[in-house]
């Protein structure tokens, strides 16, 4: 499985879109785990902003702007025939004082084993999570709808 991901690295390194987090490189650690180096998000993830910080008023327009940016990033990935397979609020990074949203965790693109944890199943299309069918672009769009 790990070698499947490493074969995808050249494709991932070639991604260039304002709503996709930049991948700087990949290496293996001493335990042969894959380590991906991506740009650092000063505002962390959308999940963190919505659930882990003290309550902060967020304008509807800001939320709508984040979803538009997410849709544009997802459209770019799908245009490159890349299915994210794990789009959640934890895979959406926030930059520029939480105004810029970028999709990350694209390294799961072609994993043979699909991770279906309780957290993930909250975002996955029912046919993917319960019926164990393959991920499709439609499943990514379903996940986007759940986040929205």
N, CA, C and O atoms as a GROMACS GRO file, in nm:
protein
  592
    1UNK      N    1   0.084  -0.120   0.000
    1UNK     CA    2   0.000   0.000   0.000
    1UNK      C    3   0.088   0.125   0.000
    1UNK      O    4   0.062   0.219  -0.075
    2UNK      N    5   0.190   0.127   0.082
    2UNK     CA    6   0.276   0.244   0.092
    2UNK      C    7   0.343   0.274  -0.040
    2UNK      O    8   0.361   0.390  -0.076
    3UNK      N    9   0.380   0.169  -0.114
    3UNK     CA   10   0.449   0.188  -0.242
    3UNK      C   11   0.353   0.241  -0.346
    3UNK      O   12   0.394   0.312  -0.438
    4UNK      N   13   0.224   0.207  -0.333
    4UNK     CA   14   0.122   0.264  -0.422
    4UNK      C   15   0.118   0.416  -0.407
    4UNK      O   16   0.110   0.489  -0.506
    5UNK      N   17   0.124   0.462  -0.283
    5UNK     CA   18   0.120   0.606  -0.256
    5UNK      C   19   0.245   0.672  -0.313
    5UNK      O   20   0.237   0.778  -0.375
    6UNK      N   21   0.360   0.610  -0.292
    6UNK     CA   22   0.486   0.669  -0.341
    6UNK      C   23   0.487   0.682  -0.493
    6UNK      O   24   0.550   0.773  -0.547
    7UNK      N   25   0.419   0.593  -0.563
    7UNK     CA   26   0.410   0.604  -0.709
    7UNK      C   27   0.330   0.728  -0.751
    7UNK      O   28   0.347   0.778  -0.862
    8UNK      N   29   0.244   0.776  -0.662
    8UNK     CA   30   0.162   0.892  -0.692
    8UNK      C   31   0.234   1.025  -0.664
    8UNK      O   32   0.184   1.131  -0.703
    9UNK      N   33   0.348   1.020  -0.597
    9UNK     CA   34   0.417   1.142  -0.557
    9UNK      C   35   0.445   1.237  -0.673
    9UNK      O   36   0.418   1.356  -0.659
   10UNK      N   37   0.497   1.191  -0.786
   10UNK     CA   38   0.522   1.287  -0.896
   10UNK      C   39   0.396   1.362  -0.937
   10UNK      O   40   0.401   1.482  -0.966
   11UNK      N   41   0.283   1.292  -0.940
   11UNK     CA   42   0.156   1.358  -0.975
   11UNK      C   43   0.120   1.462  -0.870
   11UNK      O   44   0.076   1.572  -0.903
   12UNK      N   45   0.138   1.426  -0.742
   12UNK     CA   46   0.104   1.518  -0.633
   12UNK      C   47   0.195   1.639  -0.630
   12UNK      O   48   0.151   1.750  -0.601
   13UNK      N   49   0.324   1.617  -0.659
   13UNK     CA   50   0.419   1.729  -0.661
   13UNK      C   51   0.387   1.826  -0.775
   13UNK      O   52   0.423   1.944  -0.768
   14UNK      N   53   0.320   1.777  -0.878
   14UNK     CA   54   0.287   1.861  -0.993
   14UNK      C   55   0.159   1.942  -0.978
   14UNK      O   56   0.125   2.020  -1.066
   15UNK      N   57   0.088   1.924  -0.866
   15UNK     CA   58  -0.035   1.999  -0.846
   15UNK      C   59  -0.005   2.145  -0.815
   15UNK      O   60   0.078   2.175  -0.729
   16UNK      N   61  -0.072   2.234  -0.886
   16UNK     CA   62  -0.050   2.378  -0.863
   16UNK      C   63  -0.183   2.450  -0.875
   16UNK      O   64  -0.229   2.481  -0.985
   17UNK      N   65  -0.244   2.478  -0.761
   17UNK     CA   66  -0.371   2.549  -0.757
   17UNK      C   67  -0.377   2.624  -0.624
   17UNK      O   68  -0.328   2.576  -0.523
   18UNK      N   69  -0.438   2.741  -0.626
   18UNK     CA   70  -0.441   2.822  -0.505
   18UNK      C   71  -0.521   2.760  -0.391
   18UNK      O   72  -0.508   2.803  -0.276
   19UNK      N   73  -0.604   2.660  -0.421
   19UNK     CA   74  -0.683   2.596  -0.316
   19UNK      C   75  -0.639   2.452  -0.288
   19UNK      O   76  -0.715   2.372  -0.234
   20UNK      N   77  -0.515   2.421  -0.327
   20UNK     CA   78  -0.454   2.292  -0.297
   20UNK      C   79  -0.326   2.320  -0.220
   20UNK      O   80  -0.241   2.397  -0.266
   21UNK      N   81  -0.310   2.258  -0.103
   21UNK     CA   82  -0.189   2.277  -0.022
   21UNK      C   83  -0.068   2.224  -0.100
   21UNK      O   84  -0.073   2.116  -0.159
   22UNK      N   85   0.039   2.299  -0.097
   22UNK     CA   86   0.160   2.262  -0.169
   22UNK      C   87   0.233   2.149  -0.098
   22UNK      O   88   0.260   2.155   0.022
   23UNK      N   89   0.266   2.046  -0.175
   23UNK     CA   90   0.346   1.935  -0.125
   23UNK      C   91   0.491   1.965  -0.161
   23UNK      O   92   0.523   1.980  -0.279
   24UNK      N   93   0.578   1.973  -0.060
   24UNK     CA   94   0.719   2.005  -0.083
   24UNK      C   95   0.804   1.881  -0.103
   24UNK      O   96   0.906   1.885  -0.173
   25UNK      N   97   0.764   1.770  -0.043
   25UNK     CA   98   0.842   1.648  -0.059
   25UNK      C   99   0.788   1.535   0.026
   25UNK      O  100   0.698   1.554   0.108
   26UNK      N  101   0.845   1.417   0.005
   26UNK     CA  102   0.803   1.296   0.075
   26UNK      C  103   0.928   1.219   0.112
   26UNK      O  104   1.025   1.214   0.036
   27UNK      N  105   0.926   1.158   0.230
   27UNK     CA  106   1.038   1.072   0.269
   27UNK      C  107   0.984   0.958   0.355
   27UNK      O  108   0.867   0.957   0.395
   28UNK      N  109   1.070   0.863   0.383
   28UNK     CA  110   1.037   0.754   0.473
   28UNK      C  111   1.115   0.774   0.602
   28UNK      O  112   1.233   0.809   0.598
   29UNK      N  113   1.049   0.753   0.717
   29UNK     CA  114   1.122   0.764   0.844
   29UNK      C  115   1.187   0.630   0.877
   29UNK      O  116   1.182   0.536   0.798
   30UNK      N  117   1.247   0.622   0.994
   30UNK     CA  118   1.320   0.500   1.033
   30UNK      C  119   1.230   0.377   1.040
   30UNK      O  120   1.277   0.264   1.024
   31UNK      N  121   1.102   0.399   1.064
   31UNK     CA  122   1.008   0.286   1.073
   31UNK      C  123   0.940   0.259   0.939
   31UNK      O  124   0.842   0.185   0.932
   32UNK      N  125   0.991   0.320   0.832
   32UNK     CA  126   0.938   0.305   0.697
   32UNK      C  127   0.797   0.363   0.681
   32UNK      O  128   0.722   0.320   0.594
   33UNK      N  129   0.763   0.461   0.765
   33UNK     CA  130   0.637   0.533   0.749
   33UNK      C  131   0.658   0.648   0.653
   33UNK      O  132   0.764   0.710   0.651
   34UNK      N  133   0.558   0.677   0.573
   34UNK     CA  134   0.567   0.787   0.478
   34UNK      C  135   0.544   0.919   0.550
   34UNK      O  136   0.447   0.933   0.624
   35UNK      N  137   0.632   1.015   0.528
   35UNK     CA  138   0.621   1.150   0.584
   35UNK      C  139   0.607   1.247   0.468
   35UNK      O  140   0.694   1.254   0.380
   36UNK      N  141   0.499   1.323   0.468
   36UNK     CA  142   0.476   1.422   0.363
   36UNK      C  143   0.498   1.561   0.421
   36UNK      O  144   0.446   1.593   0.528
   37UNK      N  145   0.573   1.642   0.350
   37UNK     CA  146   0.602   1.778   0.395
   37UNK      C  147   0.517   1.874   0.312
   37UNK      O  148   0.537   1.888   0.191
   38UNK      N  149   0.422   1.939   0.378
   38UNK     CA  150   0.334   2.034   0.310
   38UNK      C  151   0.345   2.171   0.375
   38UNK      O  152   0.406   2.186   0.482
   39UNK      N  153   0.287   2.270   0.310
   39UNK     CA  154   0.294   2.404   0.367
   39UNK      C  155   0.220   2.409   0.500
   39UNK      O  156   0.120   2.341   0.519
   40UNK      N  157   0.270   2.490   0.589
   40UNK     CA  158   0.214   2.500   0.724
   40UNK      C  159   0.097   2.598   0.724
   40UNK      O  160   0.106   2.709   0.672
   41UNK      N  161  -0.011   2.556   0.783
   41UNK     CA  162  -0.132   2.638   0.792
   41UNK      C  163  -0.137   2.705   0.928
   41UNK      O  164  -0.154   2.639   1.030
   42UNK      N  165  -0.122   2.836   0.929
   42UNK     CA  166  -0.118   2.907   1.057
   42UNK      C  167  -0.251   2.900   1.132
   42UNK      O  168  -0.254   2.913   1.254
   43UNK      N  169  -0.361   2.879   1.062
   43UNK     CA  170  -0.492   2.869   1.128
   43UNK      C  171  -0.536   2.724   1.149
   43UNK      O  172  -0.648   2.698   1.193
   44UNK      N  173  -0.449   2.630   1.118
   44UNK     CA  174  -0.476   2.486   1.132
   44UNK      C  175  -0.585   2.441   1.036
   44UNK      O  176  -0.585   2.482   0.919
   45UNK      N  177  -0.678   2.357   1.082
   45UNK     CA  178  -0.781   2.302   0.993
   45UNK      C  179  -0.916   2.368   1.017
   45UNK      O  180  -0.938   2.434   1.119
   46UNK      N  181  -1.006   2.348   0.922
   46UNK     CA  182  -1.142   2.397   0.939
   46UNK      C  183  -1.206   2.328   1.059
   46UNK      O  184  -1.281   2.390   1.134
   47UNK      N  185  -1.177   2.200   1.078
   47UNK     CA  186  -1.228   2.127   1.194
   47UNK      C  187  -1.187   2.197   1.323
   47UNK      O  188  -1.270   2.220   1.411
   48UNK      N  189  -1.060   2.231   1.334
   48UNK     CA  190  -1.010   2.296   1.455
   48UNK      C  191  -1.080   2.430   1.477
   48UNK      O  192  -1.120   2.461   1.589
   49UNK      N  193  -1.095   2.507   1.372
   49UNK     CA  194  -1.160   2.637   1.385
   49UNK      C  195  -1.304   2.622   1.434
   49UNK      O  196  -1.348   2.698   1.521
   50UNK      N  197  -1.376   2.525   1.380
   50UNK     CA  198  -1.518   2.510   1.414
   50UNK      C  199  -1.542   2.438   1.546
   50UNK      O  200  -1.643   2.463   1.611
   51UNK      N  201  -1.452   2.348   1.586
   51UNK     CA  202  -1.481   2.262   1.701
   51UNK      C  203  -1.387   2.275   1.820
   51UNK      O  204  -1.428   2.247   1.932
   52UNK      N  205  -1.265   2.315   1.799
   52UNK     CA  206  -1.166   2.308   1.907
   52UNK      C  207  -1.131   2.443   1.968
   52UNK      O  208  -1.076   2.447   2.078
   53UNK      N  209  -1.159   2.549   1.903
   53UNK     CA  210  -1.126   2.680   1.958
   53UNK      C  211  -1.244   2.732   2.038
   53UNK      O  212  -1.357   2.685   2.023
   54UNK      N  213  -1.216   2.829   2.124
   54UNK     CA  214  -1.327   2.894   2.194
   54UNK      C  215  -1.420   2.951   2.090
   54UNK      O  216  -1.378   2.989   1.980
   55UNK      N  217  -1.547   2.957   2.123
   55UNK     CA  218  -1.647   3.003   2.028
   55UNK      C  219  -1.607   3.137   1.967
   55UNK      O  220  -1.572   3.231   2.038
   56UNK      N  221  -1.612   3.142   1.838
   56UNK     CA  222  -1.581   3.264   1.763
   56UNK      C  223  -1.691   3.282   1.659
   56UNK      O  224  -1.724   3.189   1.586
   57UNK      N  225  -1.745   3.399   1.654
   57UNK     CA  226  -1.849   3.427   1.557
   57UNK      C  227  -1.789   3.425   1.417
   57UNK      O  228  -1.691   3.494   1.390
   58UNK      N  229  -1.848   3.346   1.329
   58UNK     CA  230  -1.802   3.338   1.191
   58UNK      C  231  -1.917   3.380   1.101
   58UNK      O  232  -2.026   3.323   1.107
   59UNK      N  233  -1.893   3.478   1.020
   59UNK     CA  234  -1.996   3.529   0.930
   59UNK      C  235  -2.032   3.426   0.825
   59UNK      O  236  -1.947   3.349   0.780
   60UNK      N  237  -2.159   3.424   0.786
   60UNK     CA  238  -2.206   3.333   0.682
   60UNK      C  239  -2.126   3.352   0.554
   60UNK      O  240  -2.094   3.255   0.485
   61UNK      N  241  -2.093   3.476   0.520
   61UNK     CA  242  -2.019   3.505   0.397
   61UNK      C  243  -1.880   3.438   0.400
   61UNK      O  244  -1.832   3.391   0.296
   62UNK      N  245  -1.816   3.434   0.518
   62UNK     CA  246  -1.686   3.366   0.531
   62UNK      C  247  -1.701   3.216   0.504
   62UNK      O  248  -1.620   3.157   0.433
   63UNK      N  249  -1.804   3.158   0.562
   63UNK     CA  250  -1.828   3.014   0.543
   63UNK      C  251  -1.856   2.984   0.395
   63UNK      O  252  -1.805   2.886   0.340
   64UNK      N  253  -1.936   3.067   0.333
   64UNK     CA  254  -1.968   3.049   0.192
   64UNK      C  255  -1.842   3.062   0.106
   64UNK      O  256  -1.824   2.988   0.010
   65UNK      N  257  -1.756   3.156   0.141
   65UNK     CA  258  -1.630   3.175   0.069
   65UNK      C  259  -1.540   3.051   0.082
   65UNK      O  260  -1.479   3.009  -0.016
   66UNK      N  261  -1.533   2.993   0.203
   66UNK     CA  262  -1.454   2.871   0.221
   66UNK      C  263  -1.507   2.759   0.132
   66UNK      O  264  -1.429   2.686   0.071
   67UNK      N  265  -1.639   2.745   0.126
   67UNK     CA  266  -1.696   2.637   0.046
   67UNK      C  267  -1.674   2.659  -0.104
   67UNK      O  268  -1.656   2.564  -0.180
   68UNK      N  269  -1.675   2.784  -0.146
   68UNK     CA  270  -1.645   2.814  -0.286
   68UNK      C  271  -1.500   2.776  -0.317
   68UNK      O  272  -1.472   2.718  -0.422
   69UNK      N  273  -1.409   2.808  -0.226
   69UNK     CA  274  -1.269   2.772  -0.246
   69UNK      C  275  -1.250   2.621  -0.246
   69UNK      O  276  -1.171   2.568  -0.325
   70UNK      N  277  -1.321   2.552  -0.159
   70UNK     CA  278  -1.315   2.406  -0.155
   70UNK      C  279  -1.365   2.347  -0.287
   70UNK      O  280  -1.304   2.256  -0.342
   71UNK      N  281  -1.476   2.400  -0.337
   71UNK     CA  282  -1.532   2.353  -0.464
   71UNK      C  283  -1.434   2.375  -0.579
   71UNK      O  284  -1.420   2.288  -0.665
   72UNK      N  285  -1.366   2.489  -0.580
   72UNK     CA  286  -1.270   2.518  -0.685
   72UNK      C  287  -1.150   2.423  -0.678
   72UNK      O  288  -1.101   2.378  -0.782
   73UNK      N  289  -1.103   2.394  -0.557
   73UNK     CA  290  -0.993   2.299  -0.541
   73UNK      C  291  -1.033   2.159  -0.582
   73UNK      O  292  -0.956   2.088  -0.648
   74UNK      N  293  -1.154   2.118  -0.545
   74UNK     CA  294  -1.205   1.986  -0.581
   74UNK      C  295  -1.224   1.975  -0.732
   74UNK      O  296  -1.193   1.871  -0.791
   75UNK      N  297  -1.274   2.080  -0.793
   75UNK     CA  298  -1.290   2.082  -0.939
   75UNK      C  299  -1.154   2.066  -1.008
   75UNK      O  300  -1.143   1.994  -1.108
   76UNK      N  301  -1.052   2.131  -0.955
   76UNK     CA  302  -0.917   2.119  -1.010
   76UNK      C  303  -0.869   1.974  -1.001
   76UNK      O  304  -0.818   1.918  -1.098
   77UNK      N  305  -0.885   1.912  -0.882
   77UNK     CA  306  -0.842   1.773  -0.864
   77UNK      C  307  -0.915   1.680  -0.960
   77UNK      O  308  -0.853   1.595  -1.024
   78UNK      N  309  -1.046   1.697  -0.971
   78UNK     CA  310  -1.124   1.611  -1.060
   78UNK      C  311  -1.085   1.632  -1.205
   78UNK      O  312  -1.088   1.539  -1.285
   79UNK      N  313  -1.048   1.756  -1.240
   79UNK     CA  314  -1.000   1.784  -1.376
   79UNK      C  315  -0.871   1.712  -1.407
   79UNK      O  316  -0.839   1.688  -1.524
   80UNK      N  317  -0.795   1.678  -1.303
   80UNK     CA  318  -0.669   1.603  -1.318
   80UNK      C  319  -0.692   1.453  -1.297
   80UNK      O  320  -0.597   1.376  -1.287
   81UNK      N  321  -0.819   1.411  -1.291
   81UNK     CA  322  -0.858   1.272  -1.265
   81UNK      C  323  -0.806   1.220  -1.132
   81UNK      O  324  -0.764   1.105  -1.120
   82UNK      N  325  -0.809   1.307  -1.031
   82UNK     CA  326  -0.769   1.270  -0.896
   82UNK      C  327  -0.893   1.272  -0.807
   82UNK      O  328  -0.964   1.372  -0.802
   83UNK      N  329  -0.916   1.162  -0.739
   83UNK     CA  330  -1.026   1.153  -0.642
   83UNK      C  331  -0.963   1.166  -0.504
   83UNK      O  332  -0.869   1.093  -0.472
   84UNK      N  333  -1.014   1.256  -0.423
   84UNK     CA  334  -0.954   1.281  -0.292
   84UNK      C  335  -0.969   1.162  -0.199
   84UNK      O  336  -0.871   1.119  -0.138
   85UNK      N  337  -1.088   1.106  -0.188
   85UNK     CA  338  -1.120   0.988  -0.109
   85UNK      C  339  -1.128   1.009   0.042
   85UNK      O  340  -1.160   0.914   0.114
   86UNK      N  341  -1.100   1.128   0.090
   86UNK     CA  342  -1.104   1.147   0.236
   86UNK      C  343  -1.132   1.291   0.273
   86UNK      O  344  -1.076   1.343   0.370
   87UNK      N  345  -1.218   1.357   0.196
   87UNK     CA  346  -1.246   1.498   0.219
   87UNK      C  347  -1.329   1.515   0.346
   87UNK      O  348  -1.444   1.470   0.352
   88UNK      N  349  -1.270   1.581   0.447
   88UNK     CA  350  -1.338   1.611   0.572
   88UNK      C  351  -1.294   1.751   0.615
   88UNK      O  352  -1.209   1.811   0.551
   89UNK      N  353  -1.351   1.802   0.722
   89UNK     CA  354  -1.308   1.933   0.772
   89UNK      C  355  -1.163   1.927   0.821
   89UNK      O  356  -1.096   2.030   0.830
   90UNK      N  357  -1.114   1.808   0.852
   90UNK     CA  358  -0.974   1.792   0.896
   90UNK      C  359  -0.877   1.796   0.778
   90UNK      O  360  -0.757   1.812   0.800
   91UNK      N  361  -0.925   1.780   0.656
   91UNK     CA  362  -0.837   1.786   0.539
   91UNK      C  363  -0.847   1.921   0.467
   91UNK      O  364  -0.804   1.935   0.353
   92UNK      N  365  -0.906   2.020   0.536
   92UNK     CA  366  -0.916   2.155   0.480
   92UNK      C  367  -0.836   2.250   0.569
   92UNK      O  368  -0.873   2.277   0.683
   93UNK      N  369  -0.725   2.299   0.516
   93UNK     CA  370  -0.637   2.387   0.591
   93UNK      C  371  -0.674   2.533   0.568
   93UNK      O  372  -0.723   2.569   0.460
   94UNK      N  373  -0.651   2.617   0.670
   94UNK     CA  374  -0.682   2.759   0.660
   94UNK      C  375  -0.554   2.842   0.672
   94UNK      O  376  -0.471   2.820   0.759
   95UNK      N  377  -0.542   2.939   0.582
   95UNK     CA  378  -0.424   3.026   0.573
   95UNK      C  379  -0.471   3.171   0.573
   95UNK      O  380  -0.590   3.200   0.569
   96UNK      N  381  -0.374   3.260   0.576
   96UNK     CA  382  -0.399   3.404   0.559
   96UNK      C  383  -0.509   3.453   0.653
   96UNK      O  384  -0.613   3.503   0.610
   97UNK      N  385  -0.483   3.437   0.784
   97UNK     CA  386  -0.579   3.477   0.887
   97UNK      C  387  -0.717   3.412   0.866
   97UNK      O  388  -0.821   3.474   0.885
   98UNK      N  389  -0.713   3.287   0.828
   98UNK     CA  390  -0.833   3.202   0.810
   98UNK      C  391  -0.920   3.244   0.691
   98UNK      O  392  -1.038   3.208   0.685
   99UNK      N  393  -0.865   3.318   0.598
   99UNK     CA  394  -0.943   3.359   0.481
   99UNK      C  395  -0.922   3.267   0.361
   99UNK      O  396  -1.009   3.259   0.274
  100UNK      N  397  -0.809   3.199   0.355
  100UNK     CA  398  -0.775   3.114   0.241
  100UNK      C  399  -0.786   2.968   0.282
  100UNK      O  400  -0.725   2.927   0.380
  101UNK      N  401  -0.863   2.889   0.205
  101UNK     CA  402  -0.881   2.747   0.232
  101UNK      C  403  -0.806   2.666   0.127
  101UNK      O  404  -0.811   2.697   0.008
  102UNK      N  405  -0.736   2.561   0.172
  102UNK     CA  406  -0.664   2.473   0.082
  102UNK      C  407  -0.689   2.328   0.122
  102UNK      O  408  -0.690   2.293   0.240
  103UNK      N  409  -0.708   2.245   0.021
  103UNK     CA  410  -0.731   2.102   0.042
  103UNK      C  411  -0.596   2.033   0.061
  103UNK      O  412  -0.500   2.063  -0.009
  104UNK      N  413  -0.591   1.941   0.157
  104UNK     CA  414  -0.470   1.862   0.182
  104UNK      C  415  -0.507   1.715   0.196
  104UNK      O  416  -0.620   1.676   0.169
  105UNK      N  417  -0.412   1.635   0.239
  105UNK     CA  418  -0.429   1.489   0.256
  105UNK      C  419  -0.465   1.422   0.124
  105UNK      O  420  -0.543   1.326   0.121
  106UNK      N  421  -0.407   1.472   0.017
  106UNK     CA  422  -0.433   1.413  -0.114
  106UNK      C  423  -0.344   1.291  -0.133
  106UNK      O  424  -0.358   1.220  -0.232
  107UNK      N  425  -0.254   1.267  -0.041
  107UNK     CA  426  -0.166   1.152  -0.049
  107UNK      C  427  -0.240   1.020  -0.037
  107UNK      O  428  -0.183   0.914  -0.062
  108UNK      N  429  -0.366   1.024   0.002
  108UNK     CA  430  -0.446   0.902   0.013
  108UNK      C  431  -0.509   0.865  -0.121
  108UNK      O  432  -0.592   0.775  -0.128
  109UNK      N  433  -0.468   0.934  -0.226
  109UNK     CA  434  -0.534   0.924  -0.356
  109UNK      C  435  -0.560   0.781  -0.401
  109UNK      O  436  -0.674   0.748  -0.433
  110UNK      N  437  -0.460   0.696  -0.404
  110UNK     CA  438  -0.478   0.562  -0.458
  110UNK      C  439  -0.449   0.452  -0.357
  110UNK      O  440  -0.397   0.346  -0.393
  111UNK      N  441  -0.481   0.476  -0.231
  111UNK     CA  442  -0.461   0.372  -0.131
  111UNK      C  443  -0.544   0.250  -0.167
  111UNK      O  444  -0.661   0.263  -0.205
  112UNK      N  445  -0.485   0.135  -0.156
  112UNK     CA  446  -0.559   0.012  -0.183
  112UNK      C  447  -0.656  -0.015  -0.070
  112UNK      O  448  -0.773  -0.046  -0.095
  113UNK      N  449  -0.610  -0.005   0.054
  113UNK     CA  450  -0.697  -0.020   0.169
  113UNK      C  451  -0.764   0.113   0.197
  113UNK      O  452  -0.696   0.213   0.217
  114UNK      N  453  -0.894   0.115   0.198
  114UNK     CA  454  -0.967   0.239   0.224
  114UNK      C  455  -0.996   0.250   0.373
  114UNK      O  456  -1.050   0.157   0.434
  115UNK      N  457  -0.961   0.363   0.430
  115UNK     CA  458  -0.982   0.384   0.573
  115UNK      C  459  -1.128   0.426   0.595
  115UNK      O  460  -1.172   0.527   0.542
  116UNK      N  461  -1.200   0.348   0.673
  116UNK     CA  462  -1.340   0.378   0.699
  116UNK      C  463  -1.364   0.382   0.850
  116UNK      O  464  -1.431   0.295   0.904
  117UNK      N  465  -1.310   0.482   0.916
  117UNK     CA  466  -1.330   0.497   1.059
  117UNK      C  467  -1.467   0.561   1.082
  117UNK      O  468  -1.531   0.608   0.988
  118UNK      N  469  -1.510   0.563   1.208
  118UNK     CA  470  -1.638   0.627   1.240
  118UNK      C  471  -1.636   0.773   1.197
  118UNK      O  472  -1.734   0.823   1.143
  119UNK      N  473  -1.522   0.842   1.221
  119UNK     CA  474  -1.513   0.983   1.182
  119UNK      C  475  -1.526   0.997   1.031
  119UNK      O  476  -1.599   1.083   0.982
  120UNK      N  477  -1.455   0.912   0.957
  120UNK     CA  478  -1.458   0.921   0.811
  120UNK      C  479  -1.598   0.891   0.758
  120UNK      O  480  -1.643   0.957   0.664
  121UNK      N  481  -1.666   0.793   0.816
  121UNK     CA  482  -1.797   0.753   0.765
  121UNK      C  483  -1.900   0.865   0.777
  121UNK      O  484  -2.001   0.865   0.708
  122UNK      N  485  -1.874   0.961   0.865
  122UNK     CA  486  -1.964   1.076   0.874
  122UNK      C  487  -1.963   1.158   0.746
  122UNK      O  488  -2.060   1.227   0.715
  123UNK      N  489  -1.854   1.151   0.672
  123UNK     CA  490  -1.836   1.232   0.552
  123UNK      C  491  -1.849   1.152   0.422
  123UNK      O  492  -1.861   1.212   0.314
  124UNK      N  493  -1.846   1.020   0.430
  124UNK     CA  494  -1.844   0.938   0.310
  124UNK      C  495  -1.984   0.909   0.258
  124UNK      O  496  -2.080   0.900   0.334
  125UNK      N  497  -1.993   0.895   0.126
  125UNK     CA  498  -2.119   0.856   0.064
  125UNK      C  499  -2.158   0.718   0.118
  125UNK      O  500  -2.071   0.634   0.142
  126UNK      N  501  -2.289   0.692   0.138
  126UNK     CA  502  -2.332   0.564   0.197
  126UNK      C  503  -2.282   0.442   0.120
  126UNK      O  504  -2.247   0.341   0.182
  127UNK      N  505  -2.279   0.450  -0.012
  127UNK     CA  506  -2.234   0.333  -0.090
  127UNK      C  507  -2.086   0.304  -0.068
  127UNK      O  508  -2.043   0.189  -0.083
  128UNK      N  509  -2.008   0.404  -0.034
  128UNK     CA  510  -1.865   0.385  -0.010
  128UNK      C  511  -1.844   0.332   0.131
  128UNK      O  512  -1.766   0.238   0.151
  129UNK      N  513  -1.911   0.388   0.228
  129UNK     CA  514  -1.889   0.352   0.368
  129UNK      C  515  -1.955   0.219   0.405
  129UNK      O  516  -1.893   0.136   0.472
  130UNK      N  517  -2.077   0.199   0.363
  130UNK     CA  518  -2.152   0.082   0.408
  130UNK      C  519  -2.146  -0.033   0.310
  130UNK      O  520  -2.140  -0.149   0.350
  131UNK      N  521  -2.149  -0.003   0.182
  131UNK     CA  522  -2.150  -0.110   0.082
  131UNK      C  523  -2.011  -0.140   0.030
  131UNK      O  524  -1.993  -0.231  -0.051
  132UNK      N  525  -1.911  -0.064   0.077
  132UNK     CA  526  -1.770  -0.084   0.042
  132UNK      C  527  -1.746  -0.074  -0.110
  132UNK      O  528  -1.659  -0.142  -0.164
  133UNK      N  529  -1.823   0.011  -0.176
  133UNK     CA  530  -1.800   0.034  -0.319
  133UNK      C  531  -1.682   0.129  -0.336
  133UNK      O  532  -1.641   0.196  -0.242
  134UNK      N  533  -1.630   0.135  -0.458
  134UNK     CA  534  -1.515   0.220  -0.487
  134UNK      C  535  -1.550   0.367  -0.476
  134UNK      O  536  -1.664   0.408  -0.498
  135UNK      N  537  -1.449   0.446  -0.443
  135UNK     CA  538  -1.464   0.591  -0.442
  135UNK      C  539  -1.476   0.642  -0.585
  135UNK      O  540  -1.415   0.588  -0.677
  136UNK      N  541  -1.556   0.745  -0.601
  136UNK     CA  542  -1.571   0.810  -0.731
  136UNK      C  543  -1.569   0.961  -0.707
  136UNK      O  544  -1.567   1.007  -0.592
  137UNK      N  545  -1.569   1.037  -0.815
  137UNK     CA  546  -1.580   1.182  -0.802
  137UNK      C  547  -1.711   1.218  -0.732
  137UNK      O  548  -1.718   1.314  -0.656
  138UNK      N  549  -1.815   1.140  -0.759
  138UNK     CA  550  -1.945   1.166  -0.695
  138UNK      C  551  -1.935   1.150  -0.543
  138UNK      O  552  -2.000   1.224  -0.469
  139UNK      N  553  -1.855   1.055  -0.496
  139UNK     CA  554  -1.836   1.036  -0.352
  139UNK      C  555  -1.766   1.158  -0.292
  139UNK      O  556  -1.799   1.200  -0.180
  140UNK      N  557  -1.669   1.216  -0.366
  140UNK     CA  558  -1.605   1.341  -0.321
  140UNK      C  559  -1.706   1.454  -0.311
  140UNK      O  560  -1.704   1.532  -0.216
  141UNK      N  561  -1.795   1.462  -0.409
  141UNK     CA  562  -1.896   1.569  -0.408
  141UNK      C  563  -1.991   1.547  -0.290
  141UNK      O  564  -2.034   1.645  -0.227
  142UNK      N  565  -2.026   1.424  -0.259
  142UNK     CA  566  -2.109   1.395  -0.142
  142UNK      C  567  -2.039   1.447  -0.015
  142UNK      O  568  -2.102   1.513   0.067
  143UNK      N  569  -1.909   1.416   0.000
  143UNK     CA  570  -1.833   1.462   0.116
  143UNK      C  571  -1.833   1.614   0.123
  143UNK      O  572  -1.847   1.671   0.231
  144UNK      N  573  -1.818   1.679   0.008
  144UNK     CA  574  -1.823   1.826   0.003
  144UNK      C  575  -1.959   1.874   0.056
  144UNK      O  576  -1.964   1.969   0.133
  145UNK      N  577  -2.066   1.810   0.014
  145UNK     CA  578  -2.201   1.848   0.060
  145UNK      C  579  -2.217   1.834   0.210
  145UNK      O  580  -2.281   1.918   0.274
  146UNK      N  581  -2.161   1.729   0.267
  146UNK     CA  582  -2.168   1.709   0.412
  146UNK      C  583  -2.093   1.820   0.484
  146UNK      O  584  -2.140   1.873   0.585
  147UNK      N  585  -1.975   1.856   0.433
  147UNK     CA  586  -1.897   1.965   0.493
  147UNK      C  587  -1.975   2.095   0.484
  147UNK      O  588  -1.979   2.173   0.580
  148UNK      N  589  -2.037   2.120   0.368
  148UNK     CA  590  -2.114   2.244   0.347
  148UNK      C  591  -2.224   2.253   0.450
  148UNK      O  592  -2.301   2.349   0.450
   0.00000   0.00000   0.00000
